[in-house]
């Protein structure tokens, strides 16, 4: 006997499934997607096996993936669309398809590359190692040490798992966090007025359109998961509930009062004697769980709790969320945590100066060089188009839902509220990216309504439309997400060399060609502050470029190095790739600098490995 | 009802029991591996499972108000929240003893899941949840 939801029963109330006729077990009928899914994944895997990472060029991974991989992706997407529009949804098949899609989108780079993408990944790894090295935090080092939840968790995990460094698993973080995020998103979406099919479609759109790349091993990745979790809890028990009706007189007996107390505490089965009256109130245990999860979110990530607060505030003001006092409680938690750190944050990130500068806060980070190359512009265009496509799909879905008389307000509020962040903070030029990240799931829910309420009657048309939508999104996703992999990919030899340098070097100031290397990948990262030489607003920026003469470099380095400390100039091949891609330095300019330092008086070659050269200027020189 | 049909019918009902058993056995195995300082993929896998679901499952399995569909997300959320909270508070209080913290967390998780398991065994595994109410 198995469990199923009875027709008309509330969500979660399960009843025994009627026994199969003649007590024979129900047979699983094979369908076309059961063959398409493994076929698509096999073709994709074959494509990956044929991919040579050494051929990575300016257009990144999409340009070197063989055609067979794209055929595999097309087959996989067709299978997804087919499965999404079966007459009866099959959760098992849908989960398998979602897992396949997640692997293709977020696991392929981990298979192909030996080290994780993005230079900033290595900084978060360094902070985790700092925690395990020192067993304490130092709030004066950087903002990470002021919001330590993520780092404490993974420092603890590394010790329990017997892992020396998050480098061992960091490259799989995108796949892991996306999977966790989807689980929580599915949980949150169950609290929204969506059909099962719409929820599944949204679950497929979200990862395929999430080009922002904030799911790497970082506080934001955990913050996204926790944000979904907090919203999920609140949307299940606090959203869009009618006012509680007065309890009938029969419910005032001691037995019913005791049951009501247990129910309000969330410790009684649903459907108990007072469930109908008590469900309108959020149970105390649920309130406590949501508050605790929100508190953990507050010290895990700097921005996410404010976006969740904005979403809840907007829902509460529009009467779509209760209890309203919880919004005030959350505000007290988040601002109470910020208060003792405000001077640090304001000093380093200028919060007070950016409040109200909406249009300045919208701007993306400035280009680090004289301008992007055609390859960078292509990737940027793909990001813009993908964001626009999701926006248009969400708009169409909103209109269709509205015209069908279905609720849209809560979803619109959830999708739009993150924009409020732009009124307060540029977040280092990344605020607009975070707005997209936090609006995307709810925009995906709206987009899932594109096919209208009667789409099930025209399944072939709807499946074709879904396939077209997923195909457009996935086609744009690849250049948007992997288009700059020539810059974001780090050969293992370079990462090993940089770690070796950090292990053996005397603490000192690092002058790096630019920040595109595995910087700070050490528990001693605070002993090696990094200054950039090439790029906009750096020591050798185009505006004030000094001649690459030995004496000029020495003068510059000694000016910025504290007395008694050595200075290092670190030059890597990945820095030159970055500098060339963003036109922050001419091709070969870092090699010229290396040749200059080789002959410069006082300088010595401190470390050399394939793709990595480190020069040292000792304190006594 | 033949054997295959019996197994197929029992699984959906009994999977929380299996999860309880996995929580107790996995937690105990990880405790032993950590105590004996045994490294390797088994310890890493168990640690990941504990990170994602250990303490959370011990809570949700004793939380009868939660719907079945909420339990997976609930156990992951509660695990991440509790483990992050305890690790961070330990850092703030200058009491960073990750292995000691883990031993307490694992012990409590085993107790929680074991308590539910023992209570369920006392009642017998019989009827599905809905018909127990």
Interface residues (C-beta under 8 A of the other chain):
Chain A: X1 X2 X3 X11 X12 X13 X14 X15 X16 X20 X23 X24 X25 X26 X131 X132 X135 X136 X137 X148 X149 X150 X152 X153 X155 X156 X157 X159 X160 X161 X162 X163 X180 X183 X184 X186 X187 X190 X222 X225 X226 X229 X232 X233 X236 X263 X266 X267 X268 X269 X270 X271 X272 X283 X285 X289 X292 X293 X295 X296 X299 X300
Chain B: X1 X2 X4 X5 X8 X9 X11 X12 X13 X30 X33 X34 X37 X38 X39 X40 X43 X44 X47 X48 X50 X51 X52 X63 X64 X65 X67 X68 X69 X70 X72 X73 X74 X76 X77 X78 X80 X81 X83 X84 X85 X87 X88 X90 X91 X92 X94 X96 X98 X99 X101 X102 X128 X129 X130 X131 X133
